[in-house]
Each structure stands twice: as C-alpha cells, then as structure tokens.
Amino acid sequence: MSNDPDVPRFRVRPPVGWINDPNGPFRWRDRYHLFYQHNPDAPVHANVHWGHASSADLAHWKHHPIALTPTPGGPDEAGCWSGCVIDDAGTPTAVYTGVDRTHTGLGTICLARAANPDDERLTEWKPLPTPVVPGPPPGLDVVMFRDPFVFHYSDRRWALVGAGHADGTPSVLLYDCDDLTDWRFAGVLLDGKDPVALGVFGDKSVGWECPHLYRTAGGDHVLLVSLWDGDPCSTGYLTGRLQAYGRRALSFAPRAGGRLDQGRDFYAPAVLQEPDRALLWGWSWEARPQEETHRAGWAGVLTAPRVVDIHPDGSLRVSPAPELDLLRPAEPFVTAPGRVPLPHTYDLTVTACEPTTVSLLRGAAGRELTVRADPASGTVVLDRSAWPRTGREGSAPITVHVPKGPELALRLLVDGSLLELFVAERAMVTERVYRRPGDIAELVVDGPGARVTGWAPDPRRHG
C-alpha cells in the first residue's frame, strides 16, 4: 500500500497515471463495473483510454486491463472519450465519444462490444470500425458534441448527447437509438434558454457536458449536466417530468434544480439506474500545483458511490451507498466527543443538537480545518481556507443551507486527500485537501449533546 499521504486507498483510481470522468457504471452477472477516462502513461489529460475496475459489493474494487484503447487510423485515434455501457440484447456495449486526428472539437459516437459476454469480468472489448453517429445534426451550429448517455423510457431506447452551439447556448441533444446501430436525431431535449435552467445555472456555461438522467422513486426524472465555459466548471441538476409523444419524441419539463455538489473538486458525474435506486460517481480532480502531481505520478480519483433521489420539494436527496458500511471494522475508533487522532482514512458520523464545531486537521501555525453545524439556522460551514487549493474558485469557506431542525446529521468520508461531506441527505461537498509536514490530523468535536462515531476502514473486511 502506498505511503503517499495524499493517495486515496479505497476509492477507484488507477495505480499510476491520469483519471478523469467515470464512464459506464454497469452491472453484469452480479458484478458492478466502472470505467473511466485514463492516461496510463502520465498524470496529464492526454492519450485518453478507458480504464476499468469491477466490484461485487461497491466497496472492494479489482482493477482490470484497459478496456478501450485509441485505434491508429480509426475514429477514436485521438482518444476514447466519455460515454456509457449498456446491455444490447445480451451483449455489454460501450457507447462512447471517439475523436480522430482531424477533429475540430466535435466528437463522433462509437460502439465497442464485449468480446465474451459470458465473462463476468468483461476484460476484452472489440470496437466497431465505423461511428454510428459521425457528428452533430446539421442546421444547429453545434460546436461541442460529446458524451452519449443511453437510457430506456416508454419501452424504447434513447440517448442524450452534450452540446454547445456557436451562439454560446448549451444544450442536451436527444436521439432515438432503439436500434443501437441506427440513430435518429429527435431534437433538442433542453437548452440553456429554458427559464428554469437559466435561473438555476445562469448564463456563463457555453456547453453542457456529460448529460445523465435518473428516475426517482416518485416517478420524476433528474437531469444532470456538467457546466462547461471553456474549462470544466461545476455540476448541476434539474428535476422534472419526462414525457413521451408517441414513439418519436420526448420532452423534459424542469421544475426545480440546483448545484449538484457544493464542493469545488467534483465534475462529470455518471449514474447507474437500478430497479430500486440510482447510484452516482463523480470525478475529483487534483487541486494542487502541476509539479506536485508530476512528482506523485498520479492524478485524480473517483468519489465514493452515492445514492441519489429527490425530496418532495424537488431538491436533491443524497447519501453514501450503504454498501460502504462493509468497510467498517467491528469496533469504531471513536464513540464520543473528545480529542482523538485521526487515521489516513475514516468514516465519521456527527449529529449536532446545538452549534457544533468539528475540527479535523491542525496546521503548524495553529489554524484548523473545521466543519461547523448549526441545526437552528440550518447551516453547515466547511472551512479549509488554511489549506489553499489551486483553481479559480479558491479556498474560501463553503456554506451549505438545509432546513432548520432540532438536529443536523453529518457524515464525512475522508480517504487521503479526498474529503466527501454529506449533510442531512440534502447536500454533498467534495474537496481535495493535502496534508503538509507538521499538520496534525486530530478529531475534536465541540458542541452540547453532540454525538459522534468514527471507523477506520479495513481493506480486508468483506462484511
């Protein structure tokens, strides 16, 4: 196991090189499969392949050989970019963005099929030589076209594709792909001029990347998009109603929405729709100087799996997947407020009854990384300002607002430099925090009546 204090040990990431978008979360023969954008040669965003890991329980992951590799002279020779994986009549099939050497920012939609569907590990894939969609539909001045996501609705198969137009309008394009080798453009599902989307996201993004859709327990749908304004920016969601018009068209009418993750180090989420829930993973990028990343030899990590739904008011409902409890040892390392050393990786629950401060890290100058929770005002503040991060959003404290109540429940999953905070099943905050020489990782919980329990995950534990 690595001695690098910043390395996440329990989340999906390749041993070396670069990782970004999660791709194609998929369940096959009782195993979960998770693919991801990957440069195996260097911790930089180039030479994009599809990496691959799988798990029987969402907690313990096994790495497999690279699934997709750019084909010299092929439609993906400049990269196998984001997409999804679906079951096409019994054959797992990757639907992905292929980019060739002559592209001008526009992708094609390519397919690759599992060489042996009977292999539960799905370790070999065969790309089709010709894209099923050679580029964006004519007449819409599309200048960004990528990231297909295939889903079923009204007994038919459809696909979303992320897009941006020459006038600066972002959109999600809709395709009918009931026959996966014969796609028909079915219109613009939604664009940035929609009043609900404009009110939620503003008008700064020029493209919507990685569109995903999940079905809620109440029958609504949630559209997820990653906001692109020339660089990756943030993520958002819109809750609404999906409606079919015969077998030829769909509409999506949003009614509410918001920022998907309140943190600054989360992007390109992907969802897996299961019969009784939807699971979500995101990419957490590095937030440290490039020279440090090069020295480390790795960059990026995928988040823990999260169960997503909505509350009755249309706002996000989110919590860590319950399977993560399989990593908890039999005995917690803390069961009451006090001063306790923190391990490299921990799973911490705190319930605040009054204003409560949770300190997680103390620097040599005495400043602390804290989470402050106040149930009466419905606020949670993550203050990591003494641990600066790179990136245009800076390192200022993050304030999360939730409904007021007598108690406020927090859960913290910290794995090396990856910090994931969950607030009252209503908000998630993903940040990267890098420990420095002289930092002391120590838990101090200060608040009347506060309850706390913490576990140090055990990689050998399988429930």
C-alpha positions as CSV (number, residue, x, y, z in Angstrom):
1,M,0.0,0.0,0.0
2,S,1.3,3.5,-0.9
3,N,3.0,5.6,1.7
4,D,1.9,8.8,-0.1
5,P,-0.4,10.5,2.5
6,D,-2.5,12.0,-0.3
7,V,-3.3,8.8,-2.0
8,P,-7.0,7.6,-1.7
9,R,-6.8,3.9,-0.8
10,F,-10.5,2.9,-1.0
11,R,-11.8,4.8,-4.0
12,V,-11.4,3.8,-7.6
13,R,-8.3,5.2,-9.2
14,P,-5.5,3.6,-11.3
15,P,-2.2,2.9,-9.6
16,V,-0.4,5.4,-11.8
17,G,-1.3,8.0,-14.5
18,W,-4.4,10.1,-15.0
19,I,-8.0,9.5,-14.3
20,N,-11.0,11.8,-15.0
21,D,-14.6,11.1,-15.9
22,P,-16.3,8.0,-14.6
23,N,-17.8,6.2,-17.6
24,G,-20.4,3.4,-18.0
25,P,-21.2,2.3,-14.5
26,F,-22.8,-1.0,-15.3
27,R,-24.0,-4.2,-13.6
28,W,-23.3,-7.5,-15.2
29,R,-23.5,-11.1,-13.8
30,D,-23.7,-9.8,-10.2
31,R,-20.7,-7.5,-10.6
32,Y,-20.5,-3.8,-10.7
33,H,-18.3,-2.4,-13.5
34,L,-16.9,1.1,-13.5
35,F,-14.9,2.5,-16.5
36,Y,-13.1,5.8,-16.5
37,Q,-11.1,8.2,-18.6
38,H,-7.4,7.2,-18.2
39,N,-4.0,8.1,-19.4
40,P,-1.8,5.2,-18.4
41,D,1.5,6.9,-19.4
42,A,1.4,10.2,-17.4
43,P,-0.6,12.2,-14.9
44,V,-1.9,14.6,-17.6
45,H,-5.1,14.9,-19.6
46,A,-4.0,13.3,-22.9
47,N,-3.8,9.9,-24.6
48,V,-7.2,9.0,-23.3
49,H,-8.1,5.3,-22.8
50,W,-10.9,3.7,-20.9
51,G,-9.7,2.2,-17.6
52,H,-11.8,-0.5,-15.9
53,A,-12.5,-1.8,-12.4
54,S,-15.2,-4.1,-11.0
55,S,-16.7,-5.0,-7.7
56,A,-19.1,-7.5,-6.2
57,D,-20.2,-5.1,-3.4
58,L,-19.3,-1.5,-4.3
59,A,-16.8,-1.4,-1.5
60,H,-13.9,-3.6,-2.7
61,W,-12.7,-3.0,-6.3
62,K,-10.5,-5.0,-8.6
63,H,-8.6,-3.4,-11.4
64,H,-8.7,-5.0,-14.9
65,P,-6.8,-4.4,-18.1
66,I,-7.5,-1.3,-20.1
67,A,-10.9,-1.7,-21.8
68,L,-10.7,0.8,-24.7
69,T,-7.5,2.0,-26.5
70,P,-7.3,4.5,-29.3
71,T,-7.2,2.8,-32.7
72,P,-4.5,4.1,-35.1
73,G,-6.3,5.5,-38.1
74,G,-9.6,4.9,-36.5
75,P,-12.4,7.2,-35.4
76,D,-11.0,7.3,-31.9
77,E,-7.3,7.6,-32.6
78,A,-7.1,10.9,-30.7
79,G,-8.9,9.4,-27.7
80,C,-11.7,7.2,-26.4
81,W,-13.7,9.9,-24.6
82,S,-16.7,9.7,-22.3
83,G,-19.8,7.6,-22.7
84,C,-21.8,4.8,-21.1
85,V,-22.2,1.0,-21.2
86,I,-25.5,-0.8,-21.8
87,D,-26.8,-4.3,-22.3
88,D,-27.6,-4.6,-26.0
89,A,-29.6,-7.9,-26.4
90,G,-27.3,-9.7,-24.1
91,T,-24.0,-8.1,-25.1
92,P,-22.4,-5.4,-23.0
93,T,-21.8,-2.5,-25.3
94,A,-19.8,0.7,-24.7
95,V,-21.2,3.8,-26.3
96,Y,-18.5,6.4,-26.3
97,T,-17.1,9.6,-27.9
98,G,-14.5,9.0,-30.5
99,V,-12.2,11.7,-31.6
100,D,-9.9,11.5,-34.7
101,R,-6.8,13.4,-35.6
102,T,-8.7,15.9,-37.8
103,H,-11.4,16.9,-35.2
104,T,-12.3,20.5,-34.6
105,G,-13.8,19.9,-31.1
106,L,-16.5,17.7,-32.3
107,G,-16.7,14.0,-31.4
108,T,-18.3,11.0,-33.1
109,I,-20.4,8.4,-31.4
110,C,-18.7,5.0,-31.4
111,L,-19.5,1.5,-30.2
112,A,-17.4,-1.3,-28.7
113,R,-18.8,-4.7,-27.7
114,A,-17.6,-7.1,-25.0
115,A,-15.7,-9.9,-26.7
116,N,-17.1,-12.5,-24.3
117,P,-20.4,-11.6,-22.7
118,D,-20.1,-14.8,-20.5
119,D,-17.0,-13.4,-18.8
120,E,-18.3,-11.6,-15.7
121,R,-15.0,-9.6,-15.6
122,L,-15.6,-8.1,-19.2
123,T,-11.9,-7.8,-19.8
124,E,-11.9,-7.8,-23.6
125,W,-13.6,-5.3,-25.9
126,K,-13.9,-5.0,-29.6
127,P,-14.6,-1.5,-31.1
128,L,-16.7,-1.2,-34.3
129,P,-14.6,0.4,-37.1
130,T,-17.2,3.0,-38.1
131,P,-19.1,5.5,-35.8
132,V,-22.8,5.1,-35.5
133,V,-23.1,8.9,-35.5
134,P,-20.4,10.8,-37.5
135,G,-21.1,14.2,-35.9
136,P,-23.7,16.6,-34.8
137,P,-27.0,17.2,-36.6
138,P,-26.9,19.8,-39.4
139,G,-28.5,23.2,-39.1
140,L,-27.9,23.8,-35.4
141,D,-24.4,25.4,-35.4
142,V,-23.2,22.8,-32.9
143,V,-19.6,23.5,-31.9
144,M,-19.4,21.0,-29.0
145,F,-20.7,17.4,-29.3
146,R,-19.8,14.6,-26.9
147,D,-20.7,12.2,-24.1
148,P,-23.5,10.0,-25.1
149,F,-25.8,8.6,-22.4
150,V,-28.3,5.8,-23.3
151,F,-31.4,5.1,-21.3
152,H,-34.8,3.4,-21.6
153,Y,-38.1,5.2,-21.5
154,S,-41.6,4.3,-22.7
155,D,-40.4,0.9,-24.0
156,R,-37.8,2.5,-26.2
157,R,-34.1,3.3,-26.1
158,W,-33.0,6.9,-26.3
159,A,-29.7,8.8,-25.9
160,L,-28.6,12.2,-24.6
161,V,-25.6,13.9,-26.1
162,G,-23.9,17.0,-24.5
163,A,-23.7,20.0,-26.8
164,G,-22.8,23.7,-27.2
165,H,-23.8,26.0,-30.0
166,A,-22.0,28.7,-31.9
167,D,-24.1,31.5,-30.2
168,G,-22.9,30.3,-26.7
169,T,-26.1,28.3,-25.8
170,P,-25.5,25.0,-24.1
171,S,-27.9,22.1,-24.8
172,V,-28.7,18.4,-24.4
173,L,-29.5,16.7,-27.7
174,L,-31.9,13.8,-27.9
175,Y,-31.5,10.7,-30.2
176,D,-33.8,7.7,-30.8
177,C,-31.4,4.7,-30.7
178,D,-33.7,1.8,-30.2
179,D,-31.5,0.1,-32.8
180,L,-28.1,0.9,-31.4
181,T,-26.5,0.8,-34.9
182,D,-29.1,3.2,-36.4
183,W,-29.5,6.6,-34.6
184,R,-32.1,9.2,-35.4
185,F,-31.9,12.8,-34.2
186,A,-35.0,13.6,-32.2
187,G,-34.5,17.2,-31.3
188,V,-33.1,19.4,-28.6
189,L,-34.3,18.0,-25.2
190,L,-33.4,21.1,-23.3
191,D,-31.1,24.2,-23.7
192,G,-29.7,27.0,-21.6
193,K,-32.5,29.4,-22.6
194,D,-35.1,27.4,-20.7
195,P,-36.2,29.7,-17.9
196,V,-35.8,27.1,-15.1
197,A,-32.3,26.1,-16.3
198,L,-31.3,29.7,-16.8
199,G,-32.4,30.6,-13.2
200,V,-30.6,27.6,-11.7
201,F,-27.4,27.6,-13.8
202,G,-27.1,31.2,-15.0
203,D,-25.7,32.0,-18.5
204,K,-22.0,31.5,-18.1
205,S,-21.7,28.0,-19.5
206,V,-21.3,27.6,-23.2
207,G,-21.7,23.8,-23.2
208,W,-23.4,21.1,-21.2
209,E,-21.1,18.0,-20.9
210,C,-21.8,14.5,-19.6
211,P,-25.6,14.7,-19.5
212,H,-27.1,11.9,-17.4
213,L,-30.7,11.1,-16.4
214,Y,-32.1,9.1,-13.5
215,R,-35.6,8.1,-12.4
216,T,-36.7,9.0,-8.9
217,A,-38.7,6.8,-6.5
218,G,-41.8,9.1,-7.2
219,G,-41.6,8.8,-11.0
220,D,-39.9,12.2,-11.8
221,H,-36.6,12.4,-13.6
222,V,-33.4,14.3,-12.7
223,L,-31.2,15.6,-15.5
224,L,-27.5,16.0,-14.5
225,V,-25.2,18.2,-16.6
226,S,-21.6,19.4,-16.2
227,L,-21.3,23.0,-16.9
228,W,-18.5,23.9,-19.4
229,D,-17.5,27.5,-20.0
230,G,-14.2,26.8,-21.9
231,D,-13.0,24.8,-18.9
232,P,-14.7,22.4,-16.6
233,C,-16.7,24.5,-14.1
234,S,-19.3,22.9,-11.9
235,T,-22.2,20.4,-12.0
236,G,-26.0,21.0,-11.8
237,Y,-29.2,19.1,-11.7
238,L,-32.8,19.7,-12.8
239,T,-35.8,17.8,-11.5
240,G,-38.7,17.5,-13.8
241,R,-41.1,15.3,-15.8
242,L,-40.2,13.3,-18.8
243,Q,-43.0,12.8,-21.3
244,A,-43.2,10.7,-24.4
245,Y,-45.0,11.8,-27.5
246,G,-45.8,8.6,-29.4
247,R,-42.6,6.7,-30.3
248,R,-40.8,9.6,-32.0
249,A,-40.2,12.3,-29.4
250,L,-39.6,13.1,-25.7
251,S,-39.9,16.3,-23.7
252,F,-38.4,17.2,-20.4
253,A,-40.1,20.0,-18.3
254,P,-37.9,21.1,-15.4
255,R,-39.4,22.5,-12.2
256,A,-36.5,22.8,-9.8
257,G,-32.8,22.3,-9.6
258,G,-29.5,23.4,-8.1
259,R,-25.8,22.8,-7.9
260,L,-25.2,19.1,-7.7
261,D,-22.1,19.1,-5.5
262,Q,-21.4,22.1,-3.3
263,G,-17.7,21.4,-3.4
264,R,-15.1,22.7,-5.9
265,D,-13.4,19.4,-6.8
266,F,-16.2,17.4,-8.4
267,Y,-17.2,17.0,-12.0
268,A,-18.6,14.8,-14.8
269,P,-20.9,12.6,-12.6
270,A,-22.2,9.3,-14.1
271,V,-25.2,7.4,-12.9
272,L,-26.3,3.8,-12.8
273,Q,-30.0,3.3,-12.7
274,E,-31.0,0.2,-10.7
275,P,-34.6,-1.0,-10.3
276,D,-34.9,0.4,-6.8
277,R,-32.3,3.2,-6.7
278,A,-29.8,5.3,-8.7
279,L,-26.1,5.3,-7.9
280,L,-23.8,8.2,-8.8
281,W,-20.0,8.6,-9.1
282,G,-18.1,11.7,-9.9
283,W,-14.5,12.7,-10.8
284,S,-12.5,14.6,-8.2
285,W,-9.6,16.4,-9.9
286,E,-6.4,17.5,-8.4
287,A,-6.3,20.9,-6.7
288,R,-2.6,21.2,-6.2
289,P,0.3,22.6,-8.4
290,Q,1.0,20.6,-11.5
291,E,4.6,20.0,-10.4
292,E,3.4,18.2,-7.3
293,T,1.1,16.0,-9.4
294,H,4.0,15.1,-11.7
295,R,6.2,14.2,-8.7
296,A,3.4,12.0,-7.3
297,G,2.9,10.2,-10.7
298,W,-0.9,10.1,-10.4
299,A,-3.8,12.5,-10.8
300,G,-7.5,12.2,-10.0
301,V,-9.8,9.8,-8.2
302,L,-13.4,8.8,-8.4
303,T,-15.7,9.5,-5.5
304,A,-17.5,7.0,-3.3
305,P,-20.7,5.7,-4.8
306,R,-23.7,7.8,-3.8
307,V,-27.4,7.0,-3.7
308,V,-29.4,9.9,-5.3
309,D,-33.1,10.7,-5.4
310,I,-35.1,13.8,-4.7
311,H,-37.1,15.2,-1.8
312,P,-40.8,16.1,-2.2
313,D,-39.9,19.7,-3.0
314,G,-37.7,18.6,-5.9
315,S,-34.4,19.2,-4.1
316,L,-31.6,16.6,-4.2
317,R,-31.6,13.7,-1.8
318,V,-28.1,12.1,-1.5
319,S,-26.3,9.7,0.8
320,P,-23.3,7.4,0.6
321,A,-24.2,3.9,-0.7
322,P,-25.0,1.7,2.2
323,E,-22.5,-0.9,0.9
324,L,-19.7,1.3,2.1
325,D,-20.5,0.1,5.6
326,L,-18.8,-3.1,4.6
327,L,-15.5,-1.4,5.1
328,R,-16.2,-0.6,8.7
329,P,-14.4,-2.7,11.2
330,A,-16.3,-4.3,14.1
331,E,-15.1,-1.6,16.6
332,P,-15.2,2.2,15.9
333,F,-12.1,4.2,16.9
334,V,-14.3,6.9,18.5
335,T,-17.7,6.9,20.1
336,A,-17.9,10.2,22.0
337,P,-16.7,13.7,21.6
338,G,-13.2,14.3,22.7
339,R,-9.7,14.6,21.3
340,V,-8.7,11.6,19.1
341,P,-6.0,11.1,16.5
342,L,-7.4,10.6,13.0
343,P,-6.3,7.8,10.7
344,H,-5.4,8.2,7.0
345,T,-8.9,7.1,6.0
346,Y,-12.0,7.4,8.1
347,D,-15.8,7.3,8.0
348,L,-17.2,9.7,10.6
349,T,-20.8,10.5,11.6
350,V,-21.6,13.5,13.7
351,T,-25.1,14.6,14.9
352,A,-25.3,18.2,16.1
353,C,-28.0,19.2,18.6
354,E,-26.7,22.7,19.2
355,P,-24.0,24.8,17.4
356,T,-21.1,22.3,17.0
357,T,-17.6,22.6,15.6
358,V,-15.8,19.5,14.3
359,S,-12.0,20.0,13.9
360,L,-10.2,17.6,11.6
361,L,-6.8,19.0,10.9
362,R,-4.5,21.4,12.7
363,G,-1.6,23.2,11.0
364,A,1.8,24.1,12.5
365,A,0.6,27.7,12.9
366,G,-2.5,26.5,14.9
367,R,-5.1,27.1,12.2
368,E,-7.7,24.3,11.8
369,L,-9.8,22.7,9.2
370,T,-13.3,22.7,10.6
371,V,-16.9,21.8,9.9
372,R,-19.4,24.0,11.8
373,A,-23.0,22.8,12.1
374,D,-26.0,24.8,13.5
375,P,-29.3,22.9,13.4
376,A,-31.3,26.0,14.5
377,S,-30.2,28.0,11.4
378,G,-29.8,25.0,9.1
379,T,-26.3,25.9,8.1
380,V,-23.1,23.9,7.8
381,V,-19.8,25.6,7.0
382,L,-16.7,23.8,5.8
383,D,-13.6,25.9,6.4
384,R,-10.4,24.7,4.8
385,S,-9.1,28.1,4.0
386,A,-5.8,27.5,5.7
387,W,-5.1,24.7,3.2
388,P,-5.2,26.6,-0.1
389,R,-6.2,24.8,-3.3
390,T,-5.4,25.7,-6.9
391,G,-8.3,26.6,-9.2
392,R,-10.3,29.7,-9.9
393,E,-12.9,29.0,-7.1
394,G,-10.3,29.5,-4.5
395,S,-10.3,28.1,-0.9
396,A,-12.9,30.2,0.9
397,P,-15.3,28.6,3.4
398,I,-18.3,26.8,1.9
399,T,-21.7,27.3,3.4
400,V,-24.5,24.7,2.9
401,H,-28.1,25.6,3.7
402,V,-30.6,22.9,4.7
403,P,-34.0,23.0,6.5
404,K,-33.8,24.0,10.2
405,G,-34.4,21.3,12.8
406,P,-33.6,20.0,16.3
407,E,-30.7,18.0,14.9
408,L,-28.3,18.1,12.0
409,A,-26.7,14.9,10.7
410,L,-23.3,14.9,9.1
411,R,-21.2,12.2,7.5
412,L,-17.6,12.6,6.5
413,L,-15.7,10.2,4.3
414,V,-12.0,11.1,4.2
415,D,-9.6,9.0,2.1
416,G,-6.2,10.5,1.9
417,S,-6.6,13.9,0.1
418,L,-10.3,13.2,-0.8
419,L,-12.9,14.7,1.5
420,E,-16.6,13.9,1.0
421,L,-19.1,15.6,3.3
422,F,-22.8,14.7,3.3
423,V,-25.3,16.9,5.1
424,A,-28.7,15.7,6.2
425,E,-29.3,13.7,3.0
426,R,-29.6,17.1,1.2
427,A,-26.2,18.1,0.2
428,M,-22.7,16.8,-0.7
429,V,-19.4,18.6,-0.7
430,T,-16.3,17.2,-2.4
431,E,-13.0,18.8,-1.8
432,R,-9.3,17.9,-2.1
433,V,-7.2,18.7,1.0
434,Y,-3.5,17.9,1.0
435,R,-1.7,17.4,4.3
436,R,1.6,19.3,4.9
437,P,4.6,18.4,7.0
438,G,3.7,19.4,10.6
439,D,0.0,19.0,10.1
440,I,-1.8,17.1,12.9
441,A,-4.8,15.0,12.0
442,E,-6.9,15.1,15.1
443,L,-10.6,15.0,15.8
444,V,-12.1,17.4,18.2
445,V,-15.9,17.7,18.5
446,D,-17.2,20.7,20.5
447,G,-20.9,21.1,20.9
448,P,-23.5,20.4,23.6
449,G,-25.1,17.0,23.2
450,A,-23.2,16.2,20.0
451,R,-23.0,12.5,19.1
452,V,-20.0,11.1,17.2
453,T,-18.9,7.7,15.8
454,G,-16.0,7.0,13.6
455,W,-14.5,4.0,11.8
456,A,-11.2,3.4,10.2
457,P,-12.0,1.3,7.0
458,D,-10.3,-2.0,6.8
459,P,-9.5,-3.2,3.2
460,R,-9.6,-6.8,4.4
461,R,-13.2,-6.6,5.7
462,H,-15.9,-8.0,3.4
463,G,-18.9,-7.9,5.8
